[in-house]
Amino acid sequence: MKKTYKIEVDCANCASLMETEAKKTSGVKDAVVNFMTLKMKVEFEDGADPKEVMERVRENCKRVERDCEIFL
């Protein structure tokens, strides 16, 4: 399953850090963050609960970029 989320991030480097952290999160098969459109596209692993996984993604992203936001 794939979903797209609106994000808020200050710079392209921060967006890259968010993408890296999202990809490391359990339950995420792939993630792409686009700084220009302020969107994060996430592909979830089979059987993963998107809501639960995205809470962990948000926590991981905030560890590398405190000011970022993912609108769930």
All heavy atoms as TSV, in Angstrom:
chain	resi	resn	atom	element	x	y	z
A	1	MET	N	N	0.837	-1.165	0.000
A	1	MET	CA	C	0.000	0.000	0.000
A	1	MET	C	C	0.890	1.240	0.000
A	1	MET	O	O	1.888	1.289	0.698
A	1	MET	CB	C	-0.893	-0.009	1.246
A	1	MET	CG	C	-1.634	1.288	1.428
A	1	MET	SD	S	-2.451	1.492	3.033
A	1	MET	CE	C	-3.566	0.136	3.047
A	2	LYS	N	N	0.500	2.239	-0.784
A	2	LYS	CA	C	1.231	3.499	-0.849
A	2	LYS	C	C	0.318	4.633	-0.407
A	2	LYS	O	O	-0.868	4.640	-0.711
A	2	LYS	CB	C	1.697	3.778	-2.276
A	2	LYS	CG	C	2.725	2.815	-2.786
A	2	LYS	CD	C	3.145	3.183	-4.180
A	2	LYS	CE	C	4.118	2.157	-4.740
A	2	LYS	NZ	N	4.537	2.493	-6.098
A	3	LYS	N	N	0.905	5.587	0.323
A	3	LYS	CA	C	0.166	6.768	0.748
A	3	LYS	C	C	1.067	7.983	0.616
A	3	LYS	O	O	2.289	7.872	0.727
A	3	LYS	CB	C	-0.293	6.640	2.205
A	3	LYS	CG	C	-1.438	5.683	2.392
A	3	LYS	CD	C	-2.020	5.869	3.772
A	3	LYS	CE	C	-3.372	5.184	3.823
A	3	LYS	NZ	N	-4.192	5.684	4.886
A	4	THR	N	N	0.435	9.138	0.422
A	4	THR	CA	C	1.154	10.400	0.327
A	4	THR	C	C	0.741	11.293	1.485
A	4	THR	O	O	-0.444	11.396	1.799
A	4	THR	CB	C	0.851	11.094	-1.013
A	4	THR	OG1	O	1.236	10.214	-2.080
A	4	THR	CG2	C	1.619	12.400	-1.147
A	5	TYR	N	N	1.731	11.925	2.116
A	5	TYR	CA	C	1.484	12.784	3.270
A	5	TYR	C	C	2.072	14.169	3.018
A	5	TYR	O	O	3.159	14.293	2.445
A	5	TYR	CB	C	2.146	12.202	4.529
A	5	TYR	CG	C	1.604	10.859	4.897
A	5	TYR	CD1	C	2.181	9.694	4.400
A	5	TYR	CD2	C	0.502	10.732	5.728
A	5	TYR	CE1	C	1.678	8.439	4.731
A	5	TYR	CE2	C	-0.008	9.487	6.061
A	5	TYR	CZ	C	0.583	8.349	5.554
A	5	TYR	OH	O	0.077	7.119	5.877
A	6	LYS	N	N	1.351	15.187	3.448
A	6	LYS	CA	C	1.853	16.556	3.388
A	6	LYS	C	C	2.855	16.718	4.527
A	6	LYS	O	O	2.632	16.219	5.629
A	6	LYS	CB	C	0.690	17.536	3.563
A	6	LYS	CG	C	1.073	18.983	3.386
A	6	LYS	CD	C	-0.166	19.849	3.505
A	6	LYS	CE	C	0.077	21.323	3.330
A	6	LYS	NZ	N	1.286	21.895	3.764
A	7	ILE	N	N	3.956	17.386	4.234
A	7	ILE	CA	C	4.981	17.607	5.254
A	7	ILE	C	C	5.326	19.096	5.333
A	7	ILE	O	O	4.994	19.870	4.432
A	7	ILE	CB	C	6.265	16.801	4.975
A	7	ILE	CG1	C	6.917	17.235	3.657
A	7	ILE	CG2	C	5.991	15.316	4.994
A	7	ILE	CD1	C	8.310	16.686	3.447
A	8	GLU	N	N	6.004	19.450	6.404
A	8	GLU	CA	C	6.547	20.793	6.556
A	8	GLU	C	C	8.001	20.628	6.979
A	8	GLU	O	O	8.287	20.000	7.997
A	8	GLU	CB	C	5.764	21.546	7.628
A	8	GLU	CG	C	6.142	22.994	7.749
A	8	GLU	CD	C	5.250	23.708	8.740
A	8	GLU	OE1	O	4.027	23.731	8.540
A	8	GLU	OE2	O	5.799	24.228	9.721
A	9	VAL	N	N	8.888	21.170	6.160
A	9	VAL	CA	C	10.323	21.059	6.427
A	9	VAL	C	C	11.003	22.300	5.857
A	9	VAL	O	O	10.533	22.869	4.878
A	9	VAL	CB	C	10.887	19.743	5.839
A	9	VAL	CG1	C	10.779	19.705	4.344
A	9	VAL	CG2	C	12.298	19.479	6.297
A	10	ASP	N	N	12.105	22.728	6.493
A	10	ASP	CA	C	12.729	24.008	6.164
A	10	ASP	C	C	13.698	24.001	4.986
A	10	ASP	O	O	13.884	25.024	4.343
A	10	ASP	CB	C	13.464	24.557	7.385
A	10	ASP	CG	C	12.512	24.859	8.530
A	10	ASP	OD1	O	11.338	25.155	8.276
A	10	ASP	OD2	O	12.961	24.790	9.694
A	11	CYS	N	N	14.351	22.876	4.733
A	11	CYS	CA	C	15.361	22.877	3.679
A	11	CYS	C	C	15.468	21.498	3.015
A	11	CYS	O	O	14.995	20.505	3.557
A	11	CYS	CB	C	16.719	23.299	4.224
A	11	CYS	SG	S	17.452	22.113	5.360
A	12	ALA	N	N	16.120	21.481	1.872
A	12	ALA	CA	C	16.267	20.236	1.115
A	12	ALA	C	C	17.113	19.217	1.872
A	12	ALA	O	O	16.839	18.013	1.817
A	12	ALA	CB	C	16.887	20.528	-0.250
A	13	ASN	N	N	18.125	19.671	2.591
A	13	ASN	CA	C	18.949	18.752	3.363
A	13	ASN	C	C	18.123	18.076	4.455
A	13	ASN	O	O	18.253	16.873	4.684
A	13	ASN	CB	C	20.148	19.492	3.981
A	13	ASN	CG	C	21.076	18.542	4.689
A	13	ASN	OD1	O	21.536	17.568	4.109
A	13	ASN	ND2	N	21.339	18.814	5.955
A	14	CYS	N	N	17.273	18.842	5.117
A	14	CYS	CA	C	16.407	18.284	6.161
A	14	CYS	C	C	15.436	17.263	5.555
A	14	CYS	O	O	15.156	16.236	6.158
A	14	CYS	CB	C	15.632	19.394	6.870
A	14	CYS	SG	S	16.707	20.567	7.706
A	15	ALA	N	N	14.941	17.558	4.375
A	15	ALA	CA	C	14.040	16.634	3.691
A	15	ALA	C	C	14.764	15.321	3.398
A	15	ALA	O	O	14.196	14.238	3.544
A	15	ALA	CB	C	13.514	17.262	2.404
A	16	SER	N	N	16.027	15.419	3.010
A	16	SER	CA	C	16.824	14.226	2.739
A	16	SER	C	C	17.011	13.397	4.010
A	16	SER	O	O	16.922	12.165	3.974
A	16	SER	CB	C	18.181	14.634	2.163
A	16	SER	OG	O	18.989	13.508	1.975
A	17	LEU	N	N	17.261	14.075	5.131
A	17	LEU	CA	C	17.406	13.373	6.409
A	17	LEU	C	C	16.103	12.683	6.797
A	17	LEU	O	O	16.112	11.551	7.294
A	17	LEU	CB	C	17.827	14.355	7.505
A	17	LEU	CG	C	19.223	14.950	7.387
A	17	LEU	CD1	C	19.418	16.041	8.440
A	17	LEU	CD2	C	20.291	13.879	7.518
A	18	MET	N	N	14.987	13.357	6.553
A	18	MET	CA	C	13.680	12.754	6.851
A	18	MET	C	C	13.468	11.494	6.012
A	18	MET	O	O	12.970	10.486	6.513
A	18	MET	CB	C	12.552	13.751	6.572
A	18	MET	CG	C	12.435	14.867	7.567
A	18	MET	SD	S	11.145	16.047	7.112
A	18	MET	CE	C	9.661	15.049	7.317
A	19	GLU	N	N	13.821	11.560	4.746
A	19	GLU	CA	C	13.662	10.408	3.856
A	19	GLU	C	C	14.485	9.222	4.356
A	19	GLU	O	O	13.988	8.097	4.412
A	19	GLU	CB	C	14.086	10.785	2.444
A	19	GLU	CG	C	13.920	9.658	1.452
A	19	GLU	CD	C	14.233	10.076	0.034
A	19	GLU	OE1	O	13.588	11.011	-0.475
A	19	GLU	OE2	O	15.138	9.440	-0.554
A	20	THR	N	N	15.719	9.487	4.745
A	20	THR	CA	C	16.596	8.435	5.258
A	20	THR	C	C	15.994	7.777	6.493
A	20	THR	O	O	15.969	6.550	6.609
A	20	THR	CB	C	17.991	9.003	5.576
A	20	THR	OG1	O	18.547	9.542	4.377
A	20	THR	CG2	C	18.916	7.940	6.131
A	21	GLU	N	N	15.512	8.590	7.428
A	21	GLU	CA	C	14.927	8.062	8.662
A	21	GLU	C	C	13.646	7.287	8.383
A	21	GLU	O	O	13.388	6.253	8.995
A	21	GLU	CB	C	14.671	9.184	9.663
A	21	GLU	CG	C	15.925	9.731	10.276
A	21	GLU	CD	C	16.790	8.673	10.948
A	21	GLU	OE1	O	16.276	7.900	11.774
A	21	GLU	OE2	O	17.994	8.626	10.651
A	22	ALA	N	N	12.826	7.781	7.470
A	22	ALA	CA	C	11.576	7.087	7.126
A	22	ALA	C	C	11.886	5.697	6.570
A	22	ALA	O	O	11.237	4.717	6.937
A	22	ALA	CB	C	10.771	7.904	6.122
A	23	LYS	N	N	12.889	5.607	5.705
A	23	LYS	CA	C	13.256	4.328	5.095
A	23	LYS	C	C	13.746	3.318	6.126
A	23	LYS	O	O	13.609	2.120	5.932
A	23	LYS	CB	C	14.325	4.533	4.017
A	23	LYS	CG	C	13.803	5.180	2.768
A	23	LYS	CD	C	14.906	5.351	1.758
A	23	LYS	CE	C	14.367	5.937	0.461
A	23	LYS	NZ	N	15.417	6.052	-0.553
A	24	LYS	N	N	14.333	3.800	7.223
A	24	LYS	CA	C	14.853	2.920	8.274
A	24	LYS	C	C	13.751	2.389	9.192
A	24	LYS	O	O	13.982	1.476	9.964
A	24	LYS	CB	C	15.853	3.681	9.147
A	24	LYS	CG	C	17.144	4.036	8.487
A	24	LYS	CD	C	18.019	4.776	9.503
A	24	LYS	CE	C	19.274	5.317	8.917
A	24	LYS	NZ	N	20.030	6.100	9.925
A	25	THR	N	N	12.574	2.980	9.127
A	25	THR	CA	C	11.492	2.645	10.049
A	25	THR	C	C	10.882	1.294	9.713
A	25	THR	O	O	10.572	1.010	8.553
A	25	THR	CB	C	10.401	3.738	10.019
A	25	THR	OG1	O	11.009	5.006	10.277
A	25	THR	CG2	C	9.329	3.482	11.058
A	26	SER	N	N	10.683	0.483	10.739
A	26	SER	CA	C	10.054	-0.825	10.573
A	26	SER	C	C	8.648	-0.655	10.009
A	26	SER	O	O	7.876	0.179	10.474
A	26	SER	CB	C	9.997	-1.513	11.937
A	26	SER	OG	O	9.302	-2.728	11.830
A	27	GLY	N	N	8.326	-1.429	8.981
A	27	GLY	CA	C	7.009	-1.357	8.347
A	27	GLY	C	C	7.003	-0.532	7.072
A	27	GLY	O	O	6.038	-0.538	6.324
A	28	VAL	N	N	8.110	0.185	6.813
A	28	VAL	CA	C	8.222	0.996	5.599
A	28	VAL	C	C	9.042	0.231	4.571
A	28	VAL	O	O	10.171	-0.171	4.829
A	28	VAL	CB	C	8.901	2.360	5.897
A	28	VAL	CG1	C	9.152	3.127	4.609
A	28	VAL	CG2	C	8.052	3.178	6.853
A	29	LYS	N	N	8.452	0.030	3.407
A	29	LYS	CA	C	9.151	-0.647	2.306
A	29	LYS	C	C	10.006	0.362	1.544
A	29	LYS	O	O	11.132	0.077	1.175
A	29	LYS	CB	C	8.124	-1.290	1.379
A	29	LYS	CG	C	8.699	-2.166	0.313
A	29	LYS	CD	C	7.600	-2.899	-0.424
A	29	LYS	CE	C	8.144	-3.897	-1.415
A	29	LYS	NZ	N	7.055	-4.606	-2.105
A	30	ASP	N	N	9.457	1.563	1.317
A	30	ASP	CA	C	10.187	2.627	0.629
A	30	ASP	C	C	9.552	3.962	0.988
A	30	ASP	O	O	8.366	4.023	1.325
A	30	ASP	CB	C	10.153	2.416	-0.885
A	30	ASP	CG	C	11.142	3.308	-1.613
A	30	ASP	OD1	O	12.166	3.699	-1.006
A	30	ASP	OD2	O	10.901	3.625	-2.788
A	31	ALA	N	N	10.343	5.015	0.909
A	31	ALA	CA	C	9.843	6.364	1.179
A	31	ALA	C	C	10.586	7.358	0.307
A	31	ALA	O	O	11.789	7.196	0.061
A	31	ALA	CB	C	10.022	6.716	2.646
A	32	VAL	N	N	9.867	8.366	-0.167
A	32	VAL	CA	C	10.457	9.433	-0.965
A	32	VAL	C	C	9.919	10.759	-0.435
A	32	VAL	O	O	8.711	10.934	-0.308
A	32	VAL	CB	C	10.097	9.290	-2.464
A	32	VAL	CG1	C	10.657	10.456	-3.259
A	32	VAL	CG2	C	10.592	7.971	-3.012
A	33	VAL	N	N	10.835	11.672	-0.119
A	33	VAL	CA	C	10.446	12.995	0.341
A	33	VAL	C	C	10.805	13.994	-0.751
A	33	VAL	O	O	11.932	14.022	-1.228
A	33	VAL	CB	C	11.157	13.368	1.660
A	33	VAL	CG1	C	10.854	14.803	2.047
A	33	VAL	CG2	C	10.736	12.420	2.774
A	34	ASN	N	N	9.829	14.811	-1.141
A	34	ASN	CA	C	10.042	15.830	-2.159
A	34	ASN	C	C	9.952	17.194	-1.496
A	34	ASN	O	O	8.872	17.617	-1.085
A	34	ASN	CB	C	9.013	15.691	-3.276
A	34	ASN	CG	C	9.293	16.629	-4.428
A	34	ASN	OD1	O	9.598	17.801	-4.239
A	34	ASN	ND2	N	9.164	16.103	-5.639
A	35	PHE	N	N	11.084	17.888	-1.388
A	35	PHE	CA	C	11.119	19.187	-0.742
A	35	PHE	C	C	10.321	20.231	-1.521
A	35	PHE	O	O	9.650	21.079	-0.931
A	35	PHE	CB	C	12.569	19.657	-0.563
A	35	PHE	CG	C	12.684	21.046	-0.014
A	35	PHE	CD1	C	12.293	21.316	1.288
A	35	PHE	CD2	C	13.167	22.072	-0.793
A	35	PHE	CE1	C	12.389	22.607	1.799
A	35	PHE	CE2	C	13.278	23.352	-0.288
A	35	PHE	CZ	C	12.885	23.625	1.007
A	36	MET	N	N	10.366	20.166	-2.840
A	36	MET	CA	C	9.685	21.169	-3.667
A	36	MET	C	C	8.165	21.115	-3.504
A	36	MET	O	O	7.504	22.149	-3.483
A	36	MET	CB	C	10.057	20.999	-5.145
A	36	MET	CG	C	11.531	21.262	-5.417
A	36	MET	SD	S	12.090	22.905	-4.937
A	36	MET	CE	C	11.258	23.891	-6.154
A	37	THR	N	N	7.610	19.915	-3.397
A	37	THR	CA	C	6.154	19.785	-3.266
A	37	THR	C	C	5.717	19.640	-1.819
A	37	THR	O	O	4.523	19.635	-1.527
A	37	THR	CB	C	5.631	18.576	-4.066
A	37	THR	OG1	O	6.211	17.377	-3.537
A	37	THR	CG2	C	5.939	18.713	-5.541
A	38	LEU	N	N	6.699	19.489	-0.903
A	38	LEU	CA	C	6.438	19.269	0.526
A	38	LEU	C	C	5.534	18.061	0.745
A	38	LEU	O	O	4.532	18.117	1.457
A	38	LEU	CB	C	5.863	20.526	1.181
A	38	LEU	CG	C	6.829	21.709	1.256
A	38	LEU	CD1	C	6.124	22.925	1.842
A	38	LEU	CD2	C	8.070	21.367	2.063
A	39	LYS	N	N	5.933	16.953	0.111
A	39	LYS	CA	C	5.182	15.705	0.250
A	39	LYS	C	C	6.111	14.538	0.513
A	39	LYS	O	O	7.242	14.512	0.050
A	39	LYS	CB	C	4.350	15.431	-0.998
A	39	LYS	CG	C	3.232	16.433	-1.157
A	39	LYS	CD	C	2.288	16.072	-2.249
A	39	LYS	CE	C	1.192	17.128	-2.273
A	39	LYS	NZ	N	0.298	16.963	-3.363
A	40	MET	N	N	5.588	13.576	1.262
A	40	MET	CA	C	6.295	12.331	1.534
A	40	MET	C	C	5.428	11.189	1.021
A	40	MET	O	O	4.272	11.066	1.419
A	40	MET	CB	C	6.535	12.156	3.036
A	40	MET	CG	C	7.170	10.819	3.400
A	40	MET	SD	S	7.289	10.528	5.178
A	40	MET	CE	C	8.711	11.526	5.574
A	41	LYS	N	N	6.000	10.383	0.127
A	41	LYS	CA	C	5.292	9.207	-0.374
A	41	LYS	C	C	5.881	7.994	0.325
A	41	LYS	O	O	7.099	7.799	0.316
A	41	LYS	CB	C	5.444	9.076	-1.882
A	41	LYS	CG	C	4.752	10.179	-2.638
A	41	LYS	CD	C	4.887	10.021	-4.125
A	41	LYS	CE	C	4.197	11.180	-4.819
A	41	LYS	NZ	N	4.267	11.079	-6.265
A	42	VAL	N	N	5.014	7.205	0.932
A	42	VAL	CA	C	5.459	6.046	1.696
A	42	VAL	C	C	4.803	4.785	1.157
A	42	VAL	O	O	3.583	4.749	0.948
A	42	VAL	CB	C	5.110	6.202	3.202
A	42	VAL	CG1	C	5.587	4.999	3.993
A	42	VAL	CG2	C	5.708	7.486	3.762
A	43	GLU	N	N	5.624	3.769	0.919
A	43	GLU	CA	C	5.119	2.448	0.555
A	43	GLU	C	C	5.324	1.558	1.779
A	43	GLU	O	O	6.433	1.444	2.295
A	43	GLU	CB	C	5.870	1.887	-0.639
A	43	GLU	CG	C	5.334	0.551	-1.084
A	43	GLU	CD	C	6.012	0.013	-2.329
A	43	GLU	OE1	O	6.874	0.696	-2.909
A	43	GLU	OE2	O	5.675	-1.120	-2.711
A	44	PHE	N	N	4.225	0.962	2.230
A	44	PHE	CA	C	4.267	0.152	3.439
A	44	PHE	C	C	4.485	-1.320	3.113
A	44	PHE	O	O	4.074	-1.796	2.054
A	44	PHE	CB	C	2.953	0.303	4.219
A	44	PHE	CG	C	2.699	1.723	4.658
A	44	PHE	CD1	C	1.910	2.570	3.897
A	44	PHE	CD2	C	3.265	2.215	5.816
A	44	PHE	CE1	C	1.684	3.877	4.288
A	44	PHE	CE2	C	3.055	3.511	6.222
A	44	PHE	CZ	C	2.256	4.352	5.451
A	45	GLU	N	N	5.116	-2.028	4.040
A	45	GLU	CA	C	5.286	-3.468	3.893
A	45	GLU	C	C	3.924	-4.144	4.025
A	45	GLU	O	O	3.020	-3.612	4.673
A	45	GLU	CB	C	6.244	-3.993	4.963
A	45	GLU	CG	C	7.660	-3.506	4.770
A	45	GLU	CD	C	8.603	-3.958	5.865
A	45	GLU	OE1	O	8.154	-4.566	6.855
A	45	GLU	OE2	O	9.812	-3.689	5.723
A	46	ASP	N	N	3.783	-5.306	3.418
A	46	ASP	CA	C	2.532	-6.056	3.496
A	46	ASP	C	C	2.175	-6.331	4.946
A	46	ASP	O	O	3.025	-6.760	5.732
A	46	ASP	CB	C	2.646	-7.377	2.732
A	46	ASP	CG	C	2.780	-7.165	1.230
A	46	ASP	OD1	O	2.360	-6.099	0.735
A	46	ASP	OD2	O	3.310	-8.066	0.560
A	47	GLY	N	N	0.930	-6.074	5.309
A	47	GLY	CA	C	0.436	-6.341	6.646
A	47	GLY	C	C	0.721	-5.254	7.662
A	47	GLY	O	O	0.275	-5.340	8.803
A	48	ALA	N	N	1.456	-4.216	7.276
A	48	ALA	CA	C	1.772	-3.123	8.208
A	48	ALA	C	C	0.565	-2.202	8.359
A	48	ALA	O	O	-0.178	-1.971	7.409
A	48	ALA	CB	C	2.972	-2.332	7.704
A	49	ASP	N	N	0.383	-1.674	9.567
A	49	ASP	CA	C	-0.679	-0.714	9.847
A	49	ASP	C	C	-0.131	0.693	9.574
A	49	ASP	O	O	0.718	1.178	10.330
A	49	ASP	CB	C	-1.132	-0.842	11.307
A	49	ASP	CG	C	-2.174	0.179	11.697
A	49	ASP	OD1	O	-2.766	0.823	10.802
A	49	ASP	OD2	O	-2.402	0.340	12.908
A	50	PRO	N	N	-0.588	1.350	8.501
A	50	PRO	CA	C	-0.041	2.659	8.132
A	50	PRO	C	C	-0.081	3.687	9.267
A	50	PRO	O	O	0.876	4.440	9.456
A	50	PRO	CB	C	-0.921	3.101	6.960
A	50	PRO	CG	C	-1.405	1.832	6.366
A	50	PRO	CD	C	-1.583	0.896	7.528
A	51	LYS	N	N	-1.150	3.710	10.020
A	51	LYS	CA	C	-1.279	4.698	11.097
A	51	LYS	C	C	-0.191	4.489	12.154
A	51	LYS	O	O	0.474	5.431	12.580
A	51	LYS	CB	C	-2.671	4.598	11.720
A	51	LYS	CG	C	-2.997	5.740	12.628
A	51	LYS	CD	C	-4.444	5.683	13.044
A	51	LYS	CE	C	-4.811	6.905	13.866
A	51	LYS	NZ	N	-6.203	6.927	14.241
A	52	GLU	N	N	0.007	3.245	12.555
A	52	GLU	CA	C	1.023	2.907	13.559
A	52	GLU	C	C	2.431	3.179	13.029
A	52	GLU	O	O	3.276	3.755	13.726
A	52	GLU	CB	C	0.881	1.432	13.945
A	52	GLU	CG	C	1.876	0.963	14.968
A	52	GLU	CD	C	1.751	-0.524	15.223
A	52	GLU	OE1	O	0.608	-1.017	15.399
A	52	GLU	OE2	O	2.793	-1.195	15.221
A	53	VAL	N	N	2.688	2.785	11.798
A	53	VAL	CA	C	4.003	2.975	11.194
A	53	VAL	C	C	4.324	4.465	11.070
A	53	VAL	O	O	5.433	4.900	11.382
A	53	VAL	CB	C	4.081	2.286	9.812
A	53	VAL	CG1	C	5.369	2.660	9.082
A	53	VAL	CG2	C	3.981	0.772	9.964
A	54	MET	N	N	3.350	5.267	10.658
A	54	MET	CA	C	3.600	6.691	10.465
A	54	MET	C	C	3.862	7.421	11.779
A	54	MET	O	O	4.583	8.417	11.792
A	54	MET	CB	C	2.454	7.341	9.694
A	54	MET	CG	C	2.434	6.979	8.218
A	54	MET	SD	S	4.020	7.240	7.363
A	54	MET	CE	C	4.169	9.026	7.445
A	55	GLU	N	N	3.329	6.941	12.865
A	55	GLU	CA	C	3.659	7.531	14.168
A	55	GLU	C	C	5.143	7.330	14.458
A	55	GLU	O	O	5.819	8.242	14.939
A	55	GLU	CB	C	2.803	6.912	15.287
A	55	GLU	CG	C	1.357	7.342	15.256
A	55	GLU	CD	C	1.134	8.822	15.514
A	55	GLU	OE1	O	1.989	9.473	16.167
A	55	GLU	OE2	O	0.116	9.348	15.054
A	56	ARG	N	N	5.653	6.134	14.131
A	56	ARG	CA	C	7.081	5.858	14.328
A	56	ARG	C	C	7.940	6.666	13.352
A	56	ARG	O	O	9.008	7.159	13.708
A	56	ARG	CB	C	7.368	4.366	14.185
A	56	ARG	CG	C	6.805	3.535	15.321
A	56	ARG	CD	C	7.391	2.133	15.357
A	56	ARG	NE	N	7.300	1.404	14.107
A	56	ARG	CZ	C	6.300	0.578	13.774
A	56	ARG	NH1	N	5.307	0.374	14.618
A	56	ARG	NH2	N	6.306	-0.062	12.624
A	57	VAL	N	N	7.453	6.808	12.111
A	57	VAL	CA	C	8.173	7.618	11.119
A	57	VAL	C	C	8.293	9.050	11.630
A	57	VAL	O	O	9.366	9.655	11.580
A	57	VAL	CB	C	7.461	7.584	9.739
A	57	VAL	CG1	C	8.037	8.645	8.809
A	57	VAL	CG2	C	7.571	6.205	9.106
A	58	ARG	N	N	7.201	9.599	12.137
A	58	ARG	CA	C	7.208	10.972	12.649
A	58	ARG	C	C	8.226	11.118	13.788
A	58	ARG	O	O	9.002	12.064	13.813
A	58	ARG	CB	C	5.821	11.372	13.131
A	58	ARG	CG	C	5.793	12.813	13.654
A	58	ARG	CD	C	4.501	13.109	14.353
A	58	ARG	NE	N	3.497	13.524	13.397
A	58	ARG	CZ	C	2.206	13.569	13.678
A	58	ARG	NH1	N	1.756	13.193	14.858
A	58	ARG	NH2	N	1.345	13.993	12.780
A	59	GLU	N	N	8.222	10.169	14.717
A	59	GLU	CA	C	9.173	10.204	15.838
A	59	GLU	C	C	10.613	10.171	15.328
A	59	GLU	O	O	11.463	10.943	15.791
A	59	GLU	CB	C	8.949	9.020	16.775
A	59	GLU	CG	C	7.697	9.098	17.607
A	59	GLU	CD	C	7.451	7.813	18.394
A	59	GLU	OE1	O	8.404	7.016	18.568
A	59	GLU	OE2	O	6.313	7.611	18.824
A	60	ASN	N	N	10.895	9.286	14.387
A	60	ASN	CA	C	12.245	9.165	13.842
A	60	ASN	C	C	12.673	10.434	13.105
A	60	ASN	O	O	13.817	10.882	13.240
A	60	ASN	CB	C	12.351	7.964	12.903
A	60	ASN	CG	C	12.237	6.647	13.643
A	60	ASN	OD1	O	12.377	6.598	14.859
A	60	ASN	ND2	N	11.959	5.585	12.919
A	61	CYS	N	N	11.762	11.016	12.345
A	61	CYS	CA	C	12.077	12.233	11.601
A	61	CYS	C	C	12.336	13.402	12.549
A	61	CYS	O	O	13.232	14.212	12.312
A	61	CYS	CB	C	10.960	12.574	10.621
A	61	CYS	SG	S	10.905	11.459	9.201
A	62	LYS	N	N	11.576	13.480	13.611
A	62	LYS	CA	C	11.761	14.581	14.569
A	62	LYS	C	C	13.082	14.455	15.320
A	62	LYS	O	O	13.594	15.443	15.827
A	62	LYS	CB	C	10.576	14.659	15.529
A	62	LYS	CG	C	9.353	15.276	14.867
A	62	LYS	CD	C	8.351	15.699	15.891
A	62	LYS	CE	C	7.200	16.433	15.248
A	62	LYS	NZ	N	7.498	17.837	15.006
A	63	ARG	N	N	13.643	13.263	15.358
A	63	ARG	CA	C	14.945	13.084	15.981
A	63	ARG	C	C	16.046	13.773	15.176
A	63	ARG	O	O	16.995	14.301	15.746
A	63	ARG	CB	C	15.274	11.592	16.106
A	63	ARG	CG	C	15.481	11.196	17.547
A	63	ARG	CD	C	15.915	9.768	17.718
A	63	ARG	NE	N	14.752	8.891	17.606
A	63	ARG	CZ	C	14.701	7.792	16.878
A	63	ARG	NH1	N	15.747	7.375	16.219
A	63	ARG	NH2	N	13.617	7.073	16.834
A	64	VAL	N	N	15.922	13.776	13.861
A	64	VAL	CA	C	16.944	14.402	13.016
A	64	VAL	C	C	16.591	15.838	12.641
A	64	VAL	O	O	17.465	16.626	12.307
A	64	VAL	CB	C	17.221	13.584	11.725
A	64	VAL	CG1	C	17.829	12.249	12.069
A	64	VAL	CG2	C	15.995	13.450	10.860
A	65	GLU	N	N	15.308	16.187	12.682
A	65	GLU	CA	C	14.862	17.538	12.329
A	65	GLU	C	C	13.671	17.909	13.214
A	65	GLU	O	O	12.530	17.588	12.898
A	65	GLU	CB	C	14.501	17.611	10.838
A	65	GLU	CG	C	14.031	18.964	10.378
A	65	GLU	CD	C	14.986	20.082	10.748
A	65	GLU	OE1	O	16.207	19.926	10.577
A	65	GLU	OE2	O	14.509	21.108	11.231
A	66	ARG	N	N	13.958	18.559	14.336
A	66	ARG	CA	C	12.926	18.868	15.337
A	66	ARG	C	C	11.754	19.662	14.776
A	66	ARG	O	O	10.629	19.498	15.216
A	66	ARG	CB	C	13.530	19.666	16.491
A	66	ARG	CG	C	14.420	18.886	17.360
A	66	ARG	CD	C	14.890	19.740	18.486
A	66	ARG	NE	N	14.868	18.916	19.678
A	66	ARG	CZ	C	14.844	19.378	20.886
A	66	ARG	NH1	N	14.831	20.659	21.092
A	66	ARG	NH2	N	14.825	18.553	21.908
A	67	ASP	N	N	12.030	20.571	13.838
A	67	ASP	CA	C	10.990	21.467	13.326
A	67	ASP	C	C	10.125	20.852	12.233
A	67	ASP	O	O	9.182	21.477	11.782
A	67	ASP	CB	C	11.635	22.751	12.771
A	67	ASP	CG	C	12.308	23.556	13.852
A	67	ASP	OD1	O	11.970	23.353	15.042
A	67	ASP	OD2	O	13.180	24.369	13.521
A	68	CYS	N	N	10.432	19.649	11.804
A	68	CYS	CA	C	9.658	19.049	10.717
A	68	CYS	C	C	8.278	18.621	11.222
A	68	CYS	O	O	8.045	18.444	12.415
A	68	CYS	CB	C	10.392	17.858	10.117
A	68	CYS	SG	S	10.313	16.350	11.121
A	69	GLU	N	N	7.369	18.465	10.278
A	69	GLU	CA	C	6.037	17.969	10.619
A	69	GLU	C	C	5.538	17.095	9.479
A	69	GLU	O	O	5.812	17.360	8.302
A	69	GLU	CB	C	5.076	19.143	10.836
A	69	GLU	CG	C	3.710	18.712	11.345
A	69	GLU	CD	C	3.778	17.900	12.634
A	69	GLU	OE1	O	4.066	18.466	13.697
A	69	GLU	OE2	O	3.560	16.679	12.565
A	70	ILE	N	N	4.837	16.039	9.860
A	70	ILE	CA	C	4.176	15.154	8.898
A	70	ILE	C	C	2.710	15.185	9.280
A	70	ILE	O	O	2.343	14.861	10.405
A	70	ILE	CB	C	4.715	13.716	8.971
A	70	ILE	CG1	C	6.221	13.686	8.723
A	70	ILE	CG2	C	3.985	12.829	7.956
A	70	ILE	CD1	C	6.872	12.348	8.997
A	71	PHE	N	N	1.878	15.605	8.356
A	71	PHE	CA	C	0.453	15.718	8.625
A	71	PHE	C	C	-0.236	14.388	8.304
A	71	PHE	O	O	-0.341	14.003	7.147
A	71	PHE	CB	C	-0.157	16.875	7.821
A	71	PHE	CG	C	0.479	18.192	8.170
A	71	PHE	CD1	C	1.497	18.717	7.387
A	71	PHE	CD2	C	0.083	18.878	9.297
A	71	PHE	CE1	C	2.096	19.929	7.711
A	71	PHE	CE2	C	0.677	20.084	9.641
A	71	PHE	CZ	C	1.684	20.603	8.842
A	72	LEU	N	N	-0.631	13.695	9.361
A	72	LEU	CA	C	-1.197	12.353	9.195
A	72	LEU	C	C	-2.673	12.401	8.956
A	72	LEU	O	O	-3.529	12.816	9.295
A	72	LEU	CB	C	-0.888	11.496	10.422
A	72	LEU	CG	C	0.598	11.375	10.756
A	72	LEU	CD1	C	0.802	10.529	12.003
A	72	LEU	CD2	C	1.371	10.773	9.602
